[in-house]
Structure formats: structure tokens, C-alpha cells
Amino acid sequence: MTKRKTLIRALRRAARARGMEFILARQGANHEVYKLGGLMIPIPRHTEIDDRLADRICDEAEAKLGKGWKRP
């Protein structure tokens, strides 16, 4: 299980290192939607996220952050 905070922190740092914004676009009841350089990424509001889902979120972000960015 991956901590939600850790995943968001890693995405934010990777975006900042590449000169991109990683901002909270909106909040829903079950998910928060973040905007990464025009790409909308939903992240569940659970404190721990299943590793398979975290991998999928990271794969989604890879389109903007580039292949090989490090996931937590």
C-alpha cells in the first residue's frame, strides 16, 4: 500500500523539477482531481492507496513527466 501523501508529494516534486504545475483542480466526495500540465489525474481520498492503483496513476502521469520518473 502506498500512502496518499507520499504519492502526491512525489508527483508535485517531479512536476516542479520539470517546470510544471501540479495543482488541486477540484474536490469530490471520494476523489480529488489534480491538474498536471493540462492532464487531469483523479486520486482517491483514502489514506492508503493500493499499489496497483498507484502504478496506474504514475503511468498516467508519465505522459507529462516523461518515461523513467521515479514513483514513491
Backbone as XML, in Angstrom:
<?xml version="1.0"?>
<chain id="A" units="angstrom">
  <residue number="1" name="MET">
    <atom name="N" x="0.840" y="-1.181" z="0.000"/>
    <atom name="CA" x="0.000" y="0.000" z="0.000"/>
    <atom name="C" x="0.888" y="1.248" z="0.000"/>
  </residue>
  <residue number="2" name="THR">
    <atom name="N" x="0.458" y="2.207" z="-0.767"/>
    <atom name="CA" x="1.177" y="3.469" z="-0.888"/>
    <atom name="C" x="0.393" y="4.552" z="-0.155"/>
  </residue>
  <residue number="3" name="LYS">
    <atom name="N" x="1.077" y="5.340" z="0.617"/>
    <atom name="CA" x="0.422" y="6.458" z="1.299"/>
    <atom name="C" x="0.043" y="7.524" z="0.284"/>
  </residue>
  <residue number="4" name="ARG">
    <atom name="N" x="-1.143" y="8.051" z="0.408"/>
    <atom name="CA" x="-1.651" y="9.085" z="-0.498"/>
    <atom name="C" x="-0.748" y="10.314" z="-0.482"/>
  </residue>
  <residue number="5" name="LYS">
    <atom name="N" x="-0.357" y="10.725" z="0.714"/>
    <atom name="CA" x="0.511" y="11.903" z="0.856"/>
    <atom name="C" x="1.832" y="11.704" z="0.118"/>
  </residue>
  <residue number="6" name="THR">
    <atom name="N" x="2.386" y="10.504" z="0.216"/>
    <atom name="CA" x="3.662" y="10.202" z="-0.428"/>
    <atom name="C" x="3.535" y="10.279" z="-1.941"/>
  </residue>
  <residue number="7" name="LEU">
    <atom name="N" x="2.452" y="9.749" z="-2.476"/>
    <atom name="CA" x="2.216" y="9.778" z="-3.919"/>
    <atom name="C" x="2.055" y="11.212" z="-4.418"/>
  </residue>
  <residue number="8" name="ILE">
    <atom name="N" x="1.263" y="12.001" z="-3.722"/>
    <atom name="CA" x="1.041" y="13.393" z="-4.123"/>
    <atom name="C" x="2.341" y="14.188" z="-4.018"/>
  </residue>
  <residue number="9" name="ARG">
    <atom name="N" x="3.102" y="13.961" z="-2.963"/>
    <atom name="CA" x="4.381" y="14.661" z="-2.789"/>
    <atom name="C" x="5.341" y="14.321" z="-3.932"/>
  </residue>
  <residue number="10" name="ALA">
    <atom name="N" x="5.404" y="13.046" z="-4.312"/>
    <atom name="CA" x="6.301" y="12.634" z="-5.399"/>
    <atom name="C" x="5.878" y="13.259" z="-6.723"/>
  </residue>
  <residue number="11" name="LEU">
    <atom name="N" x="4.577" y="13.292" z="-6.983"/>
    <atom name="CA" x="4.085" y="13.906" z="-8.218"/>
    <atom name="C" x="4.373" y="15.406" z="-8.231"/>
  </residue>
  <residue number="12" name="ARG">
    <atom name="N" x="4.161" y="16.057" z="-7.104"/>
    <atom name="CA" x="4.404" y="17.503" z="-7.013"/>
    <atom name="C" x="5.888" y="17.829" z="-7.228"/>
  </residue>
  <residue number="13" name="ARG">
    <atom name="N" x="6.763" y="17.063" z="-6.604"/>
    <atom name="CA" x="8.208" y="17.300" z="-6.756"/>
    <atom name="C" x="8.670" y="17.044" z="-8.186"/>
  </residue>
  <residue number="14" name="ALA">
    <atom name="N" x="8.167" y="15.973" z="-8.793"/>
    <atom name="CA" x="8.554" y="15.659" z="-10.173"/>
    <atom name="C" x="8.066" y="16.743" z="-11.123"/>
  </residue>
  <residue number="15" name="ALA">
    <atom name="N" x="6.865" y="17.243" z="-10.890"/>
    <atom name="CA" x="6.324" y="18.310" z="-11.737"/>
    <atom name="C" x="7.145" y="19.585" z="-11.567"/>
  </residue>
  <residue number="16" name="ARG">
    <atom name="N" x="7.467" y="19.925" z="-10.333"/>
    <atom name="CA" x="8.247" y="21.138" z="-10.067"/>
    <atom name="C" x="9.628" y="21.047" z="-10.716"/>
  </residue>
  <residue number="17" name="ALA">
    <atom name="N" x="10.241" y="19.868" z="-10.680"/>
    <atom name="CA" x="11.567" y="19.677" z="-11.270"/>
    <atom name="C" x="11.538" y="19.866" z="-12.785"/>
  </residue>
  <residue number="18" name="ARG">
    <atom name="N" x="10.371" y="19.660" z="-13.387"/>
    <atom name="CA" x="10.228" y="19.802" z="-14.833"/>
    <atom name="C" x="9.565" y="21.125" z="-15.230"/>
  </residue>
  <residue number="19" name="GLY">
    <atom name="N" x="9.365" y="21.992" z="-14.244"/>
    <atom name="CA" x="8.780" y="23.301" z="-14.515"/>
    <atom name="C" x="7.296" y="23.262" z="-14.810"/>
  </residue>
  <residue number="20" name="MET">
    <atom name="N" x="6.596" y="22.269" z="-14.277"/>
    <atom name="CA" x="5.154" y="22.138" z="-14.493"/>
    <atom name="C" x="4.413" y="22.416" z="-13.194"/>
  </residue>
  <residue number="21" name="GLU">
    <atom name="N" x="3.126" y="22.673" z="-13.326"/>
    <atom name="CA" x="2.277" y="22.849" z="-12.149"/>
    <atom name="C" x="1.562" y="21.548" z="-11.842"/>
  </residue>
  <residue number="22" name="PHE">
    <atom name="N" x="1.439" y="21.240" z="-10.572"/>
    <atom name="CA" x="0.631" y="20.121" z="-10.099"/>
    <atom name="C" x="-0.282" y="20.716" z="-9.048"/>
  </residue>
  <residue number="23" name="ILE">
    <atom name="N" x="-1.506" y="21.048" z="-9.459"/>
    <atom name="CA" x="-2.414" y="21.766" z="-8.568"/>
    <atom name="C" x="-3.720" y="21.006" z="-8.396"/>
  </residue>
  <residue number="24" name="LEU">
    <atom name="N" x="-4.352" y="21.243" z="-7.271"/>
    <atom name="CA" x="-5.653" y="20.654" z="-6.993"/>
    <atom name="C" x="-6.695" y="21.386" z="-7.821"/>
  </residue>
  <residue number="25" name="ALA">
    <atom name="N" x="-7.345" y="20.671" z="-8.731"/>
    <atom name="CA" x="-8.336" y="21.282" z="-9.612"/>
    <atom name="C" x="-9.714" y="21.302" z="-8.952"/>
  </residue>
  <residue number="26" name="ARG">
    <atom name="N" x="-10.071" y="20.185" z="-8.328"/>
    <atom name="CA" x="-11.366" y="20.138" z="-7.647"/>
    <atom name="C" x="-11.396" y="18.978" z="-6.661"/>
  </residue>
  <residue number="27" name="GLN">
    <atom name="N" x="-12.338" y="19.070" z="-5.732"/>
    <atom name="CA" x="-12.515" y="18.029" z="-4.728"/>
    <atom name="C" x="-13.902" y="17.440" z="-4.863"/>
  </residue>
  <residue number="28" name="GLY">
    <atom name="N" x="-13.953" y="16.133" z="-4.822"/>
    <atom name="CA" x="-15.234" y="15.449" z="-4.824"/>
    <atom name="C" x="-15.394" y="14.720" z="-3.504"/>
  </residue>
  <residue number="29" name="ALA">
    <atom name="N" x="-16.444" y="13.940" z="-3.389"/>
    <atom name="CA" x="-16.686" y="13.208" z="-2.153"/>
    <atom name="C" x="-15.672" y="12.081" z="-1.969"/>
  </residue>
  <residue number="30" name="ASN">
    <atom name="N" x="-15.310" y="11.414" z="-3.066"/>
    <atom name="CA" x="-14.431" y="10.257" z="-2.974"/>
    <atom name="C" x="-13.046" y="10.469" z="-3.579"/>
  </residue>
  <residue number="31" name="HIS">
    <atom name="N" x="-12.899" y="11.487" z="-4.422"/>
    <atom name="CA" x="-11.635" y="11.728" z="-5.112"/>
    <atom name="C" x="-11.274" y="13.204" z="-5.101"/>
  </residue>
  <residue number="32" name="GLU">
    <atom name="N" x="-9.994" y="13.466" z="-5.229"/>
    <atom name="CA" x="-9.504" y="14.811" z="-5.509"/>
    <atom name="C" x="-8.924" y="14.738" z="-6.911"/>
  </residue>
  <residue number="33" name="VAL">
    <atom name="N" x="-9.177" y="15.743" z="-7.718"/>
    <atom name="CA" x="-8.676" y="15.756" z="-9.084"/>
    <atom name="C" x="-7.580" y="16.809" z="-9.172"/>
  </residue>
  <residue number="34" name="TYR">
    <atom name="N" x="-6.397" y="16.362" z="-9.555"/>
    <atom name="CA" x="-5.241" y="17.240" z="-9.697"/>
    <atom name="C" x="-4.978" y="17.490" z="-11.168"/>
  </residue>
  <residue number="35" name="LYS">
    <atom name="N" x="-4.456" y="18.671" z="-11.460"/>
    <atom name="CA" x="-4.128" y="19.043" z="-12.828"/>
    <atom name="C" x="-2.609" y="19.065" z="-12.961"/>
  </residue>
  <residue number="36" name="LEU">
    <atom name="N" x="-2.113" y="18.276" z="-13.904"/>
    <atom name="CA" x="-0.679" y="18.184" z="-14.161"/>
    <atom name="C" x="-0.432" y="18.573" z="-15.609"/>
  </residue>
  <residue number="37" name="GLY">
    <atom name="N" x="-0.086" y="19.820" z="-15.819"/>
    <atom name="CA" x="0.195" y="20.293" z="-17.171"/>
    <atom name="C" x="-0.931" y="20.034" z="-18.153"/>
  </residue>
  <residue number="38" name="GLY">
    <atom name="N" x="-2.160" y="20.234" z="-17.750"/>
    <atom name="CA" x="-3.309" y="20.029" z="-18.619"/>
    <atom name="C" x="-3.926" y="18.642" z="-18.500"/>
  </residue>
  <residue number="39" name="LEU">
    <atom name="N" x="-3.255" y="17.728" z="-17.849"/>
    <atom name="CA" x="-3.753" y="16.372" z="-17.655"/>
    <atom name="C" x="-4.465" y="16.300" z="-16.308"/>
  </residue>
  <residue number="40" name="MET">
    <atom name="N" x="-5.688" y="15.821" z="-16.300"/>
    <atom name="CA" x="-6.449" y="15.694" z="-15.060"/>
    <atom name="C" x="-6.228" y="14.294" z="-14.483"/>
  </residue>
  <residue number="41" name="ILE">
    <atom name="N" x="-5.783" y="14.237" z="-13.228"/>
    <atom name="CA" x="-5.488" y="12.964" z="-12.576"/>
    <atom name="C" x="-6.329" y="12.832" z="-11.308"/>
  </residue>
  <residue number="42" name="PRO">
    <atom name="N" x="-7.291" y="11.899" z="-11.288"/>
    <atom name="CA" x="-8.064" y="11.674" z="-10.062"/>
    <atom name="C" x="-7.271" y="10.803" z="-9.084"/>
  </residue>
  <residue number="43" name="ILE">
    <atom name="N" x="-7.262" y="11.220" z="-7.828"/>
    <atom name="CA" x="-6.586" y="10.466" z="-6.774"/>
    <atom name="C" x="-7.597" y="10.247" z="-5.656"/>
  </residue>
  <residue number="44" name="PRO">
    <atom name="N" x="-7.795" y="8.986" z="-5.249"/>
    <atom name="CA" x="-8.783" y="8.712" z="-4.203"/>
    <atom name="C" x="-8.408" y="9.356" z="-2.875"/>
  </residue>
  <residue number="45" name="ARG">
    <atom name="N" x="-9.403" y="9.594" z="-2.049"/>
    <atom name="CA" x="-9.196" y="10.268" z="-0.769"/>
    <atom name="C" x="-8.889" y="9.309" z="0.377"/>
  </residue>
  <residue number="46" name="HIS">
    <atom name="N" x="-8.440" y="8.114" z="0.083"/>
    <atom name="CA" x="-8.074" y="7.171" z="1.133"/>
    <atom name="C" x="-6.655" y="7.482" z="1.602"/>
  </residue>
  <residue number="47" name="THR">
    <atom name="N" x="-6.351" y="7.200" z="2.862"/>
    <atom name="CA" x="-5.000" y="7.470" z="3.357"/>
    <atom name="C" x="-3.989" y="6.538" z="2.715"/>
  </residue>
  <residue number="48" name="GLU">
    <atom name="N" x="-4.406" y="5.325" z="2.375"/>
    <atom name="CA" x="-3.534" y="4.383" z="1.689"/>
    <atom name="C" x="-4.186" y="3.969" z="0.382"/>
  </residue>
  <residue number="49" name="ILE">
    <atom name="N" x="-3.368" y="3.903" z="-0.665"/>
    <atom name="CA" x="-3.844" y="3.555" z="-1.999"/>
    <atom name="C" x="-3.176" y="2.248" z="-2.394"/>
  </residue>
  <residue number="50" name="ASP">
    <atom name="N" x="-3.938" y="1.328" z="-2.960"/>
    <atom name="CA" x="-3.404" y="0.055" z="-3.411"/>
    <atom name="C" x="-2.260" y="0.292" z="-4.403"/>
  </residue>
  <residue number="51" name="ASP">
    <atom name="N" x="-1.240" y="-0.534" z="-4.335"/>
    <atom name="CA" x="-0.066" y="-0.354" z="-5.190"/>
    <atom name="C" x="-0.405" y="-0.407" z="-6.677"/>
  </residue>
  <residue number="52" name="ARG">
    <atom name="N" x="-1.351" y="-1.261" z="-7.050"/>
    <atom name="CA" x="-1.724" y="-1.344" z="-8.471"/>
    <atom name="C" x="-2.347" y="-0.043" z="-8.944"/>
  </residue>
  <residue number="53" name="LEU">
    <atom name="N" x="-3.170" y="0.566" z="-8.113"/>
    <atom name="CA" x="-3.780" y="1.846" z="-8.471"/>
    <atom name="C" x="-2.723" y="2.951" z="-8.500"/>
  </residue>
  <residue number="54" name="ALA">
    <atom name="N" x="-1.808" y="2.928" z="-7.555"/>
    <atom name="CA" x="-0.725" y="3.918" z="-7.544"/>
    <atom name="C" x="0.118" y="3.788" z="-8.813"/>
  </residue>
  <residue number="55" name="ASP">
    <atom name="N" x="0.358" y="2.552" z="-9.252"/>
    <atom name="CA" x="1.098" y="2.334" z="-10.500"/>
    <atom name="C" x="0.353" y="2.924" z="-11.686"/>
  </residue>
  <residue number="56" name="ARG">
    <atom name="N" x="-0.952" y="2.755" z="-11.710"/>
    <atom name="CA" x="-1.757" y="3.299" z="-12.810"/>
    <atom name="C" x="-1.735" y="4.826" z="-12.807"/>
  </residue>
  <residue number="57" name="ILE">
    <atom name="N" x="-1.814" y="5.420" z="-11.633"/>
    <atom name="CA" x="-1.752" y="6.882" z="-11.524"/>
    <atom name="C" x="-0.393" y="7.368" z="-12.026"/>
  </residue>
  <residue number="58" name="CYS">
    <atom name="N" x="0.663" y="6.664" z="-11.652"/>
    <atom name="CA" x="2.010" y="7.038" z="-12.094"/>
    <atom name="C" x="2.170" y="6.852" z="-13.600"/>
  </residue>
  <residue number="59" name="ASP">
    <atom name="N" x="1.570" y="5.799" z="-14.142"/>
    <atom name="CA" x="1.615" y="5.588" z="-15.594"/>
    <atom name="C" x="0.909" y="6.723" z="-16.322"/>
  </residue>
  <residue number="60" name="GLU">
    <atom name="N" x="-0.196" y="7.181" z="-15.755"/>
    <atom name="CA" x="-0.930" y="8.311" z="-16.336"/>
    <atom name="C" x="-0.058" y="9.569" z="-16.335"/>
  </residue>
  <residue number="61" name="ALA">
    <atom name="N" x="0.621" y="9.799" z="-15.224"/>
    <atom name="CA" x="1.462" y="10.989" z="-15.085"/>
    <atom name="C" x="2.704" y="10.912" z="-15.966"/>
  </residue>
  <residue number="62" name="GLU">
    <atom name="N" x="3.102" y="9.704" z="-16.321"/>
    <atom name="CA" x="4.292" y="9.510" z="-17.146"/>
    <atom name="C" x="4.163" y="10.191" z="-18.506"/>
  </residue>
  <residue number="63" name="ALA">
    <atom name="N" x="2.941" y="10.358" z="-18.980"/>
    <atom name="CA" x="2.715" y="11.034" z="-20.262"/>
    <atom name="C" x="3.232" y="12.470" z="-20.221"/>
  </residue>
  <residue number="64" name="LYS">
    <atom name="N" x="3.139" y="13.125" z="-19.081"/>
    <atom name="CA" x="3.602" y="14.508" z="-18.939"/>
    <atom name="C" x="4.993" y="14.604" z="-18.317"/>
  </residue>
  <residue number="65" name="LEU">
    <atom name="N" x="5.295" y="13.716" z="-17.371"/>
    <atom name="CA" x="6.559" y="13.805" z="-16.643"/>
    <atom name="C" x="7.712" y="13.123" z="-17.372"/>
  </residue>
  <residue number="66" name="GLY">
    <atom name="N" x="7.403" y="12.302" z="-18.335"/>
    <atom name="CA" x="8.440" y="11.603" z="-19.087"/>
    <atom name="C" x="8.708" y="10.219" z="-18.529"/>
  </residue>
  <residue number="67" name="LYS">
    <atom name="N" x="9.150" y="9.363" z="-19.409"/>
    <atom name="CA" x="9.414" y="7.985" z="-19.019"/>
    <atom name="C" x="10.584" y="7.935" z="-18.042"/>
  </residue>
  <residue number="68" name="GLY">
    <atom name="N" x="10.426" y="7.149" z="-17.011"/>
    <atom name="CA" x="11.514" y="6.958" z="-16.069"/>
    <atom name="C" x="11.487" y="7.846" z="-14.837"/>
  </residue>
  <residue number="69" name="TRP">
    <atom name="N" x="10.450" y="8.665" z="-14.669"/>
    <atom name="CA" x="10.386" y="9.443" z="-13.430"/>
    <atom name="C" x="10.122" y="8.463" z="-12.299"/>
  </residue>
  <residue number="70" name="LYS">
    <atom name="N" x="10.633" y="8.756" z="-11.137"/>
    <atom name="CA" x="10.556" y="7.804" z="-10.030"/>
    <atom name="C" x="9.263" y="7.930" z="-9.265"/>
  </residue>
  <residue number="71" name="ARG">
    <atom name="N" x="8.651" y="6.805" z="-9.056"/>
    <atom name="CA" x="7.437" y="6.719" z="-8.252"/>
    <atom name="C" x="7.854" y="6.388" z="-6.827"/>
  </residue>
  <residue number="72" name="PRO">
    <atom name="N" x="7.040" y="6.805" z="-5.842"/>
    <atom name="CA" x="7.403" y="6.533" z="-4.436"/>
    <atom name="C" x="7.391" y="5.052" z="-4.105"/>
  </residue>
</chain>
